[in-house]
Structures are given as structure tokens and as C-alpha cells.
């Protein structure tokens, strides 16, 4: 198997994960969960979203599922659980269903993977030819600090997104946009919900909702321009417990439209995420270095992370 295919697959996984984020994961069920609030039907859109922020923080975890399409590059589904009470943690099954990058995934012998999020790293389980290229090891570790070094500002933004994304992010994005309106009362999977919508300037939002330096921010904005990304349309649905039950994002890209629809349920669900065995884990920085990838660093790092 060509090393270029392995590089493309391993880097594509990180990029797609950052683009979609955990905010684009959910389940098609609107149960109210453990956190609660007051009815949002008769309050202002901003007040409703502020209430949803607080309720989501208190919930600490949720069951999630999503479908996402990124132009002609990739389409995927995700299903699992995430927690955000003590650093980001999650256990998801991700299936890559279409797009140009899926061809590379098929060549590598893997179009579905288990993904685990821990506070300092993202792990994905590889199979087929990629595992062979990794010396028979099945888990690939993306250390967030290493991701920040891969692609300048975009790498730093990738790190920021993967460490800080929670269901609340969709609510935060809509609030930060300054353009939020109530659409009306609707049902989401049979559950009465209130629909809010707005348009987000992506470059401005990156500056507001990230910890990037001025140089890194300029780099991200340049890459967004090259990708043809300017604005996103964001729709969210809140149930009568002030909890997000659905989020939908649409944006135009140079490679085609990006769409993501997410559903959330079982707020407060127990989430247990185990770090994969070090003996069966390869660090992506070491793998990229062995394949001669520029910017992969000069020193190897092991697969040790903070335990769950």
C-alpha cells in the first residue's frame, strides 16, 4: 500500500472530525433527560438560548447521532455518547458513506471506525492495510498538541474544536452570530420543540469562539476563503426542558455544499471511555514522521494520555 494513501487517510480523519465536530453528532430522539428549565415558548430568542446554555452545562453528557456531508469530499454518520463535565470525552462509531475520500478509505480497507475522545487526544481504530502499515497496531492516536502543529492556524483551530466542542456549541454559535430569530413551534421526533434560526459569519465566529493568536486566526481566515466558506445557516430546536434536541448546519464550500443534521437525547447518560492499550496504539506524529510527512516533528511521542 502506498504511503501517500496512508497519509491521506490519517490526515483526512483528523480534518473531517474537526470540520464536523461533536456538535454535529446526535440521536433522533427528543427525550428531555435529567436537566430542566422553563417553557421557551414565550421568552425572547436570546433569553431562550441563554437558558439552553445553562441547561446543557448541567446535563454533562448526552447520547448523539448525526449525518454530515462535506461537498464532494466526504459524507459520514456518527453514533455514540459524549460527556463534557471534566474535559471532553466520547465514544462514537463513525461510518464514512461517500465522497472522494471514501475511495482512499476503501483502498485502506476501512470505511467505519470506533472513535474515542479523551481530554488530550482523539483515538480512532484502524483496520486493513492501515493497521498493517502501523506495524499491526489498530489504534491511531491524534494528540491535540500535535494536531496544532500540522497545519499552522488551521491545526490550532482543529485542536481548539476537538477539545471544546459540546452540544452547547451550536447554541453559542447562534448567540454569537447576533442574528437569531424564532421560527416557530415544531415537533422533533414527536417531541414538541421551539425552532430558532440564524446566519453565522464563519470567519468572525472563529475569532470570537477560539483561543487562536492573531497570526493563527489570519491563517484560518485565509484557508476559509480558499475553501469558499463565508457564512453558515444554523437552525436549532430546543425542547420544553431548555435542552437542544436538534441542530442543522448548512454552508457553501468550493467543493460543494456542507450539511450536517444532528439529534441529541438521553442527557445525563453515563459515559465511560477507556484509553486504548498502549501496546496496540500508534501515535499519528510518529506515523507521519515515518512516512516522511512535512511538519510532523522531529521527536517521537508515545501513546500515553490521561486516563478516563
C-alpha positions as MATLAB code, in Angstrom:
seq = 'XXXXXXXXXXXXXXXXXXXXXXXXXXXXXXXXXXXXXXXXXXXXXXXXXXXXXXXXXXXXXXXXXXXXXXXXXXXXXXXXXXXXXXXXXXXXXXXXXXXXXXXXXXXXXXXXXXXXXXXXXXXXXXXXXXXXXXXXXXXXXXXXXXXXXXXXXXXXXXXXXXXXXXXXXXXXXXXXXXXXXXXXXXXXXXXXXXXXXXXXXXXXXXXXXXXXXXXXXXXXXXXXXXXXXXXXXXXXXXXXXXXXXXXXXXXXXXXXXXXXXXXXXXXXXXXXXXXXXXXXXXXXXXXXXXXXXXXXXXXXXXXXXXXX';
ca = [
       0.000    0.000    0.000;
       1.383    3.426   -0.937;
       2.444    5.662    1.937;
       0.636    8.570    0.243;
      -2.675    6.746    0.709;
      -1.928    6.148    4.386;
      -1.043    9.824    4.864;
      -4.205   10.915    3.080;
      -6.408    8.638    5.185;
      -4.876    9.536    8.544;
      -4.885   13.290    7.934;
      -8.372   13.204    6.380;
      -9.770   11.585    9.523;
      -8.477   14.455   11.637;
      -9.681   17.145    9.234;
     -13.169   15.691    8.820;
     -13.503   15.182   12.562;
     -12.638   18.824   13.202;
     -14.946   20.081   10.454;
     -17.937   18.200   11.749;
     -17.149   18.414   15.449;
     -19.073   16.753   18.212;
     -21.663   19.470   17.796;
     -22.603   17.607   14.630;
     -23.378   14.368   16.447;
     -26.760   13.328   17.796;
     -29.621   10.832   18.085;
     -33.089   11.078   16.588;
     -34.990   11.208   19.846;
     -36.102   14.224   21.807;
     -36.290   12.858   25.346;
     -35.798   15.564   27.924;
     -33.135   13.904   30.073;
     -32.194   14.995   33.595;
     -31.624   18.715   33.196;
     -34.598   21.029   33.183;
     -35.844   24.556   32.723;
     -38.949   26.532   31.915;
     -41.003   26.695   28.738;
     -39.291   28.687   25.984;
     -42.475   29.469   24.081;
     -42.988   32.981   25.443;
     -39.440   34.287   26.001;
     -37.147   36.173   23.624;
     -34.839   34.117   21.350;
     -31.711   35.361   23.164;
     -33.177   34.567   26.595;
     -34.187   31.105   25.377;
     -30.685   30.377   24.120;
     -29.108   31.631   27.347;
     -31.340   29.257   29.275;
     -30.340   26.406   26.952;
     -26.661   27.144   27.638;
     -27.180   26.666   31.357;
     -29.282   23.524   30.999;
     -26.732   21.885   28.714;
     -23.879   22.643   31.105;
     -25.788   20.979   33.935;
     -26.609   17.895   31.859;
     -22.884   16.948   31.492;
     -23.464   14.220   28.869;
     -25.736   13.057   26.041;
     -26.330   10.314   23.520;
     -25.620   11.535   19.984;
     -26.089   10.724   16.277;
     -25.527   12.735   13.104;
     -25.312   12.679    9.332;
     -22.855   15.006    7.606;
     -21.911   15.776    4.009;
     -18.863   17.911    3.150;
     -19.212   18.800   -0.529;
     -17.946   16.042   -2.795;
     -15.169   15.255   -0.317;
     -16.899   13.151    2.338;
     -20.202   12.032    3.795;
     -20.442   10.262    7.124;
     -22.616    9.192   10.036;
     -21.736    9.168   13.740;
     -23.432    7.481   16.668;
     -22.453    7.280   20.338;
     -22.175    9.150   23.635;
     -20.223   12.212   24.768;
     -19.520   13.870   28.142;
     -18.152   17.324   28.933;
     -18.130   17.658   32.709;
     -14.393   17.081   33.241;
     -12.763   17.577   29.872;
     -14.192   16.281   26.606;
     -14.815   12.524   26.472;
     -16.712   10.475   23.935;
     -17.135    7.059   22.337;
     -18.556    7.103   18.792;
     -18.947    4.812   15.808;
     -18.152    6.778   12.643;
     -19.043    5.409    9.206;
     -17.770    7.093    6.042;
     -20.505    6.651    3.451;
     -19.458    8.555    0.319;
     -17.299   11.169   -1.360;
     -13.834   11.247   -2.872;
     -12.017   10.490    0.359;
     -14.001    7.294    0.816;
     -12.135    5.852   -2.165;
      -8.903    6.225   -0.201;
     -10.606    4.713    2.845;
     -11.722    1.721    0.788;
      -8.197    1.247   -0.526;
      -7.064    1.240    3.084;
      -9.640   -1.432    3.903;
     -11.671    0.590    6.417;
     -14.760    2.786    5.986;
     -16.005    2.537    9.572;
     -14.166    3.174   12.813;
     -14.623    3.444   16.547;
     -13.567    6.878   17.767;
     -12.669    7.748   21.349;
     -12.221   11.268   22.687;
     -10.160   11.953   25.807;
      -9.164   15.381   27.169;
      -5.788   15.434   25.425;
      -6.182   13.135   22.422;
      -8.502   11.625   19.840;
      -8.187    7.891   19.051;
      -9.503    6.044   16.022;
      -9.447    2.306   15.437;
      -7.881    1.334   12.120;
      -8.063   -1.950   10.257;
      -6.929   -3.474    6.989;
      -3.895   -2.020    5.256;
      -3.553    0.971    7.533;
      -3.128   -1.338   10.547;
      -0.516   -3.267    8.578;
       1.317   -0.020    7.830;
       1.223    0.725   11.567;
       3.091   -2.457   12.424;
      -0.057   -4.403   13.255;
      -1.325   -1.846   15.775;
      -5.000   -0.940   15.491;
      -5.405    2.372   17.326;
      -4.159    5.670   15.934;
      -3.695    8.495   18.440;
      -4.075   12.157   17.460;
      -2.579   14.195   20.297;
      -4.276   17.605   20.320;
      -0.977   19.423   20.831;
       0.412   17.608   17.773;
      -2.638   18.495   15.674;
      -1.951   22.150   16.415;
       1.428   21.801   14.707;
       0.286   20.108   11.497;
      -1.185   22.978    9.510;
      -0.461   26.320   11.135;
      -3.585   28.180   12.198;
      -5.942   25.504   10.891;
      -4.178   22.916   13.038;
      -4.521   25.130   16.113;
      -8.209   25.637   15.317;
      -8.606   21.877   14.866;
      -7.171   21.359   18.355;
      -9.465   24.013   19.809;
     -12.562   22.497   18.193;
     -11.839   18.915   19.209;
     -11.120   19.837   22.826;
     -14.011   22.226   23.388;
     -16.909   21.092   21.223;
     -20.077   20.128   23.112;
     -23.774   20.193   22.184;
     -23.834   23.689   23.679;
     -21.573   24.925   20.874;
     -24.489   25.167   18.438;
     -26.290   27.394   20.935;
     -23.161   29.504   21.475;
     -22.673   29.920   17.724;
     -26.197   31.197   17.232;
     -25.885   33.609   20.145;
     -22.527   34.910   18.887;
     -23.943   35.484   15.410;
     -26.120   38.365   16.607;
     -28.714   37.091   14.126;
     -31.162   34.783   15.865;
     -34.894   34.587   15.309;
     -37.672   32.304   16.447;
     -39.129   30.292   13.573;
     -41.960   28.629   15.460;
     -43.187   25.580   17.337;
     -42.452   22.216   15.724;
     -42.162   18.562   16.623;
     -38.804   16.777   16.568;
     -39.264   13.005   16.562;
     -42.666   13.505   18.145;
     -41.433   15.923   20.838;
     -42.730   19.498   20.995;
     -39.822   21.876   20.358;
     -39.111   25.503   19.548;
     -37.173   26.227   16.352;
     -34.595   29.050   16.168;
     -32.513   30.085   13.159;
     -29.727   32.472   12.165;
     -26.853   33.165    9.783;
     -23.283   32.923   11.045;
     -20.235   34.685    9.581;
     -17.756   31.833    9.917;
     -14.528   33.859    9.953;
     -15.860   36.283   12.559;
     -17.122   33.425   14.685;
     -13.742   31.679   14.651;
     -12.260   34.825   16.164;
     -14.933   35.034   18.860;
     -15.104   31.357   19.818;
     -11.473   30.237   19.721;
      -8.221   30.886   21.548;
      -6.128   31.493   18.430;
      -3.366   34.058   18.176;
      -3.675   36.867   15.620;
      -1.376   35.011   13.234;
      -3.228   31.734   13.602;
      -6.558   33.476   13.117;
      -5.310   35.140    9.912;
      -4.168   31.719    8.677;
      -7.576   30.157    9.365;
      -9.431   33.019    7.654;
      -7.188   32.646    4.592;
      -7.922   28.924    4.400;
     -11.646   29.528    4.858;
     -11.530   31.929    1.909;
      -9.682   29.359   -0.201;
     -12.277   26.744    0.741;
     -15.066   29.113   -0.303;
     -16.598   29.230    3.185;
     -18.125   32.567    4.189;
     -21.400   32.053    6.060;
     -23.351   29.202    7.647;
     -27.066   28.882    8.195;
     -27.688   27.399   11.633;
     -31.004   26.026   12.903;
     -31.550   24.608   16.377;
     -34.531   23.091   18.180;
     -34.975   23.283   21.966;
     -37.426   21.164   23.959;
     -39.501   22.321   26.946;
     -36.613   21.408   29.270;
     -34.383   24.054   27.615;
     -32.258   21.323   26.007;
     -31.002   21.115   22.450;
     -32.708   18.216   20.634;
     -31.701   19.002   17.059;
     -29.152   21.133   15.199;
     -28.772   21.639   11.448;
     -25.935   23.477    9.697;
     -25.680   24.434    6.014;
     -22.823   26.182    4.222;
     -21.442   26.516    0.706;
     -17.869   25.365    0.029;
     -15.662   25.322   -3.042;
     -16.133   21.535   -3.163;
     -19.924   21.786   -2.839;
     -22.494   22.252   -0.052;
     -21.746   21.219    3.513;
     -24.721   19.984    5.526;
     -24.949   18.427    8.971;
     -28.045   17.370   10.889;
     -27.722   16.245   14.493;
     -30.065   14.887   17.153;
     -29.498   14.675   20.909;
     -31.139   12.535   23.568;
     -30.619   10.919   26.982;
     -28.969   13.937   28.589;
     -27.148   12.795   31.736;
     -26.407    9.324   30.311;
     -23.423    7.553   31.878;
     -20.354    7.764   29.614;
     -17.312    5.554   30.149;
     -14.371    5.969   27.776;
     -11.251    3.851   28.126;
      -7.864    4.752   26.717;
      -6.823    2.068   24.170;
      -3.905   -0.169   25.222;
      -0.520    1.466   24.589;
       0.715   -1.823   23.118;
      -1.921   -1.581   20.359;
      -1.595    2.181   19.701;
       0.471    4.178   17.202;
       0.907    7.918   17.559;
      -0.013    9.801   14.381;
       3.024   12.066   14.763;
       5.330    9.041   14.708;
       3.442    7.537   11.765;
       3.622   10.761    9.746;
       7.333   11.065   10.516;
       7.976    7.501    9.327;
       6.078    8.273    6.098;
       8.074   11.461    5.505;
       5.232   13.931    6.058;
       6.459   17.546    6.316;
       5.711   19.288    9.610;
       5.290   16.067   11.549;
       8.022   16.960   14.022;
      11.437   15.561   14.812;
      10.774   13.688   18.010;
       8.588   10.656   18.563;
       5.880   10.661   21.193;
       4.274    7.707   22.824;
       0.603    6.952   23.145;
       0.272    7.872   26.792;
      -2.687   10.117   27.632;
      -4.663   10.963   30.706;
      -6.856    8.083   31.610;
     -10.603    8.330   31.620;
];
